[in-house]
Amino acid sequence: MKNTILHKANTRGHADHGWLNAHHTFSFASYYDPNRVQFGVLRVLNDDIVAPGMGFGTHPHDNMEIITIPLEGDLAHKDSMGNTEVIKFGDVQVMSAGTGIQHSEFNPNHDKRTNLLQIWVFPKHRNVAPRYQQISLDTNDRHNKLEQILSPNADDAGVWIHQDAWFHMGNLDKGVTIDYNRKKEGNGLYVFVIKGSVKVDGQELEQRDGLGITDFDKVSFEATSDAELLLMEVPMIQ
């Protein structure tokens, strides 16, 4: 019997700093809800809009898998491992913070905003060697299907992290139905609707809604409008 937890878009934490307009699905910074600290090992799901020319100064991380997915605009990245990159729509970036890294992130454009998802996942192993990975994907490859963008395996599609997690993205036309089959027993699935609306096993979700699902083998999706989805399968035990 599936168990679900619904997080409507308008119930997320919100902070508007002027240069940064951030929505937090889970407790983060000044937003704290004891019932919304994490979903299994999925600790952070931030939906950030960064103003032109602005960004996050150099700051540290450790023992966290950090995934960044630009939805609009570009993000300039610089870190203590010597990486200097720009990530943009269609790219996926991952940092294994491990024993510790420092990095900065800025919107390099002075004429348009940047919208990104930043996701933190607790790692399977502590104090791993820090690492950086960035890939560019063709978003046409997820038209009316689910494209794997992350897994635990370096030889598999997408980026990889130190955790038994699988992420997929899909762009579905209205009326399209599709199934997702769980990869590992005991894992849960967190569904985040980037755009549009979709029924998940009959539960209607709208733009920026989230739904956590546990105790399942298969989940069915029906796009009730053109829709863009992010699916995050993660262990439920840290």
Backbone hydrogen bonds in HBPLUS format (Angstrom, degrees):
<---DONOR---> <-ACCEPTOR-->    atom                        ^
c    i                          cat <-CA-CA->   ^        H-A-AA   ^      H-
h    n   atom  resd res      DA  || num        DHA   H-A  angle D-A-AA Bond
n    s   type  num  typ     dist DA aas  dist angle  dist       angle   num
A0003-ASN N   A0214-THR O   2.99 MM 211  5.21 163.8  2.02 138.7 142.8     1
A0214-THR N   A0003-ASN O   2.85 MM 211  5.21 159.4  1.89 151.8 157.6     2
A0005-ILE N   A0212-GLY O   2.85 MM 207  5.03 142.2  1.99 139.5 147.1     3
A0212-GLY N   A0005-ILE O   2.85 MM 207  5.03 165.7  1.87 151.4 153.3     4
A0007-HIS N   A0210-GLY O   2.79 MM 203  4.93 171.3  1.80 155.5 152.5     5
A0210-GLY N   A0007-HIS O   2.81 MM 203  4.93 162.2  1.84 146.6 152.1     6
A0011-THR N   A0008-LYS O   2.95 MM   3  5.48 164.2  1.97 119.6 124.2     7
A0012-ARG N   A0009-ALA O   3.30 MM   3  5.79 168.3  2.31 115.1 117.5     8
A0013-GLY N   A0024-HIS O   2.87 MM  11  4.72 148.8  1.97 152.2 143.6     9
A0024-HIS N   A0013-GLY O   2.77 MM  11  4.72 158.4  1.82 129.3 136.3    10
A0015-ALA N   A0022-ALA O   2.92 MM   7  5.27 159.0  1.97 151.7 156.1    11
A0022-ALA N   A0015-ALA O   2.84 MM   7  5.27 172.1  1.85 162.2 160.4    12
A0017-HIS N   A0020-LEU O   2.68 MM   3  5.05 163.4  1.71 167.4 163.4    13
A0051-ALA N   A0019-TRP O   2.82 MM  32  4.93 172.1  1.83 149.7 150.4    14
A0021-ASN N   A0049-ILE O   2.90 MM  28  5.06 164.0  1.93 147.6 153.0    15
A0049-ILE N   A0021-ASN O   2.90 MM  28  5.06 147.2  2.01 135.6 146.1    16
A0023-HIS N   A0047-ASP O   3.01 MM  24  5.08 151.3  2.10 129.9 139.1    17
A0047-ASP N   A0023-HIS O   2.88 MM  24  5.08 167.1  1.90 154.9 159.2    18
A0025-THR N   A0045-LEU O   3.07 MM  20  5.48 176.3  2.07 157.6 157.4    19
A0027-SER N   A0036-ARG O   2.69 MM   9  5.92 161.0  1.72 161.4 168.3    20
A0028-PHE N   A0031-TYR O   2.80 MM   3  5.24 134.4  2.01 137.4 152.1    21
A0031-TYR N   A0028-PHE O   2.87 MM   3  5.24 151.0  1.95 144.8 140.1    22
A0036-ARG N   A0033-ASP O   2.78 MM   3  5.19 163.1  1.80 120.3 126.0    23
A0039-PHE N   A0042-LEU O   2.87 MM   3  5.07 161.8  1.90 148.1 153.8    24
A0042-LEU N   A0039-PHE O   2.93 MM   3  5.07 153.8  2.00 134.4 132.1    25
A0041-VAL N   A0235-PRO O   3.05 MM 194  6.03 145.2  2.17 174.2 166.9    26
A0122-PHE N   A0041-VAL O   2.92 MM  81  5.14 161.3  1.96 147.1 150.3    27
A0043-ARG N   A0120-TRP O   2.90 MM  77  5.46 148.6  2.00 146.9 155.0    28
A0044-VAL N   A0120-TRP O   3.32 MM  76  4.77 161.6  2.35 128.0 128.4    29
A0120-TRP N   A0044-VAL O   3.01 MM  76  4.77 153.8  2.08 121.8 128.2    30
A0046-ASN N   A0118-GLN O   2.89 MM  72  5.18 175.2  1.89 158.1 157.5    31
A0118-GLN N   A0046-ASN O   2.93 MM  72  5.18 156.9  1.99 142.1 149.8    32
A0048-ASP N   A0116-LEU O   2.90 MM  68  5.39 153.0  1.97 167.0 168.2    33
A0116-LEU N   A0048-ASP O   2.89 MM  68  5.39 157.4  1.94 152.7 160.3    34
A0050-VAL N   A0114-THR O   2.73 MM  64  5.11 160.8  1.76 154.9 160.2    35
A0114-THR N   A0050-VAL O   3.01 MM  64  5.11 157.6  2.06 145.6 152.4    36
A0054-MET N   A0051-ALA O   3.10 MM   3  5.52 160.3  2.14 139.2 137.9    37
A0053-GLY N   A0109-ASN O   2.83 MM  56  5.62 122.0  2.17 149.6 149.8    38
A0107-ASN N   A0054-MET O   2.73 MM  53  5.53 173.2  1.73 167.8 168.0    39
A0056-PHE N   A0105-GLU O   2.55 MM  49  5.07 142.4  1.69 162.3 168.7    40
A0105-GLU N   A0056-PHE O   2.99 MM  49  5.07 158.1  2.04 141.5 148.7    41
A0059-HIS N   A0103-HIS O   2.96 MM  44  5.67 149.4  2.06 141.3 146.1    42
A0103-HIS N   A0059-HIS O   3.00 MM  44  5.67 156.7  2.05 151.4 153.8    43
A0061-HIS N   A0101-ILE O   2.95 MM  40  5.55 148.0  2.05 153.3 155.8    44
A0101-ILE N   A0061-HIS O   2.99 MM  40  5.55 155.5  2.05 155.5 160.9    45
A0063-ASN N   A0098-GLY O   2.73 MM  35  4.26 156.9  1.78 123.2 131.0    46
A0097-ALA N   A0064-MET O   2.91 MM  33  5.38 165.0  1.93 166.8 162.7    47
A0065-GLU N   A0121-VAL O   2.88 MM  56  5.05 167.1  1.90 156.7 158.8    48
A0121-VAL N   A0065-GLU O   2.84 MM  56  5.05 157.4  1.89 147.6 155.1    49
A0066-ILE N   A0095-MET O   2.86 MM  29  5.14 173.8  1.86 155.9 157.5    50
A0095-MET N   A0066-ILE O   2.85 MM  29  5.14 150.4  1.94 143.3 153.2    51
A0067-ILE N   A0119-ILE O   2.79 MM  52  5.04 168.6  1.81 155.0 158.5    52
A0119-ILE N   A0067-ILE O   2.79 MM  52  5.04 166.2  1.81 155.2 160.0    53
A0068-THR N   A0093-GLN O   2.87 MM  25  5.13 160.2  1.91 142.6 148.9    54
A0093-GLN N   A0068-THR O   3.03 MM  25  5.13 165.0  2.05 152.6 156.2    55
A0069-ILE N   A0117-LEU O   2.86 MM  48  5.12 163.4  1.89 153.0 158.4    56
A0117-LEU N   A0069-ILE O   2.91 MM  48  5.12 164.1  1.93 138.0 142.8    57
A0071-LEU N   A0115-ASN O   2.74 MM  44  5.42 164.6  1.76 148.1 152.5    58
A0072-GLU N   A0115-ASN O   3.10 MM  43  4.92 143.2  2.24 146.9 141.8    59
A0115-ASN N   A0072-GLU O   2.81 MM  43  4.92 158.9  1.85 136.0 142.3    60
A0075-LEU N   A0087-ILE O   2.80 MM  12  5.24 147.3  1.90 154.5 163.0    61
A0087-ILE N   A0075-LEU O   2.81 MM  12  5.24 164.7  1.83 152.8 153.1    62
A0076-ALA N   A0106-PHE O   2.64 MM  30  5.08 168.9  1.66 164.3 163.0    63
A0106-PHE N   A0076-ALA O   2.91 MM  30  5.08 155.0  1.98 140.0 148.4    64
A0077-HIS N   A0085-GLU O   2.68 MM   8  5.17 173.8  1.69 161.7 164.0    65
A0085-GLU N   A0077-HIS O   2.92 MM   8  5.17 149.3  2.02 139.3 149.1    66
A0078-LYS N   A0104-SER O   3.16 MM  26  5.39 151.8  2.24 147.2 148.5    67
A0104-SER N   A0078-LYS O   2.82 MM  26  5.39 150.2  1.91 155.2 164.4    68
A0079-ASP N   A0083-ASN O   3.05 MM   4  5.51 144.0  2.19 149.6 157.5    69
A0082-GLY N   A0079-ASP O   3.07 MM   3  5.68 162.7  2.10 116.7 120.8    70
A0080-SER N   A0102-GLN O   2.81 MM  22  5.30 142.6  1.95 158.4 161.3    71
A0091-ASP N   A0088-LYS O   2.83 MM   3  5.55 157.8  1.88 149.7 153.2    72
A0137-LEU N   A0090-GLY O   2.85 MM  47  5.23 161.3  1.89 136.0 142.4    73
A0092-VAL N   A0135-ILE O   2.98 MM  43  5.52 151.6  2.06 150.0 156.2    74
A0135-ILE N   A0092-VAL O   2.99 MM  43  5.52 160.7  2.03 154.9 161.1    75
A0094-VAL N   A0133-GLN O   2.83 MM  39  5.30 162.5  1.86 158.9 160.6    76
A0133-GLN N   A0094-VAL O   2.95 MM  39  5.30 148.7  2.05 159.7 161.5    77
A0096-SER N   A0131-ARG O   2.98 MM  35  5.15 157.1  2.03 137.8 145.3    78
A0131-ARG N   A0096-SER O   3.13 MM  35  5.15 146.9  2.24 129.8 138.8    79
A0100-GLY N   A0097-ALA O   2.83 MM   3  5.27 152.6  1.91 146.3 143.7    80
A0099-THR N   A0128-VAL O   3.01 MM  29  5.96 138.7  2.18 171.8 164.2    81
A0124-LYS N   A0162-HIS O   2.60 MM  38  5.61 161.7  1.63 159.9 162.7    82
A0141-ASP N   A0138-ASP O   2.90 MM   3  5.75 164.1  1.92 126.3 131.1    83
A0142-ARG N   A0139-THR O   3.22 MM   3  5.66 166.4  2.23 111.5 114.7    84
A0143-HIS N   A0140-ASN O   3.26 MM   3  5.38 161.6  2.30 113.3 111.9    85
A0171-ASN N   A0142-ARG O   2.82 MM  29  5.67 171.8  1.83 149.9 147.0    86
A0144-ASN N   A0171-ASN O   2.61 MM  27  5.61 176.8  1.61 154.9 154.4    87
A0147-GLU N   A0169-MET O   2.79 MM  22  5.32 175.4  1.79 156.2 154.7    88
A0169-MET N   A0147-GLU O   2.91 MM  22  5.32 151.4  2.00 142.5 148.9    89
A0149-ILE N   A0167-PHE O   2.85 MM  18  5.58 163.6  1.88 138.8 144.5    90
A0159-VAL N   A0149-ILE O   2.96 MM  10  6.18 149.8  2.06 140.1 130.3    91
A0167-PHE N   A0150-LEU O   3.03 MM  17  4.90 155.8  2.09 121.7 127.7    92
A0151-SER N   A0159-VAL O   3.01 MM   8  6.54 141.0  2.17 145.4 156.8    93
A0161-ILE N   A0151-SER O   3.08 MM  10  6.52 143.3  2.22 148.8 159.9    94
A0156-ASP N   A0153-ASN O   3.10 MM   3  5.30 164.6  2.12 111.0 115.6    95
A0165-ALA N   A0163-GLN O   2.85 MM   2  5.43 137.7  2.03 102.8  90.0    96
A0166-TRP N   A0233-GLU O   3.00 MM  67  5.14 151.0  2.09 137.1 146.3    97
A0233-GLU N   A0166-TRP O   2.83 MM  67  5.14 168.6  1.85 163.5 160.0    98
A0168-HIS N   A0231-LEU O   2.89 MM  63  5.09 154.4  1.95 142.2 149.7    99
A0231-LEU N   A0168-HIS O   2.77 MM  63  5.09 172.7  1.78 157.0 159.6   100
A0170-GLY N   A0229-LEU O   3.10 MM  59  5.19 153.0  2.18 133.1 138.6   101
A0229-LEU N   A0170-GLY O   2.82 MM  59  5.19 162.5  1.85 154.5 160.5   102
A0172-LEU N   A0227-ALA O   2.75 MM  55  5.17 148.9  1.85 151.4 159.7   103
A0227-ALA N   A0172-LEU O   2.80 MM  55  5.17 163.7  1.82 153.5 159.2   104
A0176-VAL N   A0173-ASP O   3.05 MM   3  5.70 164.9  2.07 143.5 145.2   105
A0175-GLY N   A0223-ALA O   2.73 MM  48  5.25 171.8  1.74 146.5 148.2   106
A0223-ALA N   A0176-VAL O   2.94 MM  47  5.53 167.0  1.95 162.8 163.8   107
A0178-ILE N   A0221-PHE O   2.89 MM  43  5.24 151.2  1.98 143.1 150.7   108
A0221-PHE N   A0178-ILE O   2.74 MM  43  5.24 163.8  1.77 165.9 171.3   109
A0180-TYR N   A0219-VAL O   2.75 MM  39  5.18 152.0  1.83 152.4 161.4   110
A0219-VAL N   A0180-TYR O   2.85 MM  39  5.18 154.1  1.92 146.7 155.6   111
A0182-ARG N   A0217-ASP O   2.92 MM  35  5.33 166.4  1.94 142.6 147.2   112
A0187-ASN N   A0184-LYS O   3.12 MM   3  5.81 163.2  2.15 138.4 141.8   113
A0188-GLY N   A0234-VAL O   2.81 MM  46  5.50 162.3  1.84 168.5 163.5   114
A0234-VAL N   A0188-GLY O   2.89 MM  46  5.50 149.7  1.99 146.4 156.3   115
A0189-LEU N   A0213-ILE O   2.84 MM  24  5.11 162.5  1.87 150.8 156.9   116
A0213-ILE N   A0189-LEU O   2.73 MM  24  5.11 152.6  1.81 148.8 158.2   117
A0190-TYR N   A0232-MET O   2.83 MM  42  5.04 163.1  1.86 133.9 139.5   118
A0232-MET N   A0190-TYR O   2.88 MM  42  5.04 156.4  1.94 143.4 151.0   119
A0191-VAL N   A0211-LEU O   2.81 MM  20  5.10 170.4  1.82 147.3 148.8   120
A0211-LEU N   A0191-VAL O   2.87 MM  20  5.10 148.9  1.97 142.0 151.1   121
A0192-PHE N   A0230-LEU O   2.86 MM  38  5.17 161.8  1.90 157.0 162.0   122
A0230-LEU N   A0192-PHE O   2.88 MM  38  5.17 150.1  1.97 152.9 161.4   123
A0193-VAL N   A0209-ASP O   3.07 MM  16  5.64 168.4  2.08 165.3 169.1   124
A0208-ARG N   A0193-VAL O   2.53 MM  15  4.96 153.7  1.60 149.8 155.5   125
A0194-ILE N   A0228-GLU O   2.81 MM  34  5.29 136.7  2.00 143.7 154.5   126
A0195-LYS N   A0228-GLU O   3.28 MM  33  4.92 160.8  2.32 128.2 130.7   127
A0228-GLU N   A0195-LYS O   2.98 MM  33  4.92 158.9  2.03 126.8 128.6   128
A0224-THR N   A0197-SER O   3.08 MM  27  5.52 142.3  2.23 117.9 127.7   129
A0198-VAL N   A0205-LEU O   2.93 MM   7  5.34 154.0  2.00 144.3 152.4   130
A0205-LEU N   A0198-VAL O   2.75 MM   7  5.34 158.7  1.80 156.2 163.8   131
A0199-LYS N   A0222-GLU O   2.73 MM  23  5.04 166.6  1.75 150.1 153.2   132
A0222-GLU N   A0199-LYS O   2.87 MM  23  5.04 147.9  1.98 143.9 152.3   133
A0200-VAL N   A0203-GLN O   2.81 MM   3  4.96 161.7  1.84 135.8 138.0   134
A0203-GLN N   A0200-VAL O   2.95 MM   3  4.96 165.9  1.97 114.5 114.8   135
A0201-ASP N   A0220-SER O   2.86 MM  19  5.27 151.0  1.94 152.6 158.8   136
A0209-ASP N   A0206-GLU O   2.91 MM   3  5.54 157.2  1.97 145.9 144.7   137
